[in-house]
């Protein structure tokens, strides 16, 4: 018994619709990476708060002048920012690259299953709309009465 194309497509669609433990959800992976980046930013904010607390304790004990404390806090924050900014940029670039790779791999996976992409469906829809318009034009031309032609005036010789 052979499957028709429609049956094959239905089987392929069912297989893709069923959740699979072996194929991770790209959105979930990107979300995990995003949370890791946010955790890093949170750690930086916590480090700043802890540094400010430590410096404020030094001021309270008289081991550091108030004006020097603010300068030290600003300097520490700037140093942390300079240290973490390249890493943050690298992480953001990595997240973007990973997202692109996941999208590309998912598209290749779906292509191997012969599942049309949204772009394929949009292209086919546009072609169908164009052909439907052309069929309507041809029907109107066929149903329309032939144009009346005027007989050429007879010339007397």
PyMOL commands that set and color helices and strands:
alter all, ss='L'
color gray80, all
select helices_A, chain A and resi 5-17+26-60+66-112+118-143
alter helices_A, ss='H'
color red, helices_A
deselect
rebuild
show_as cartoon
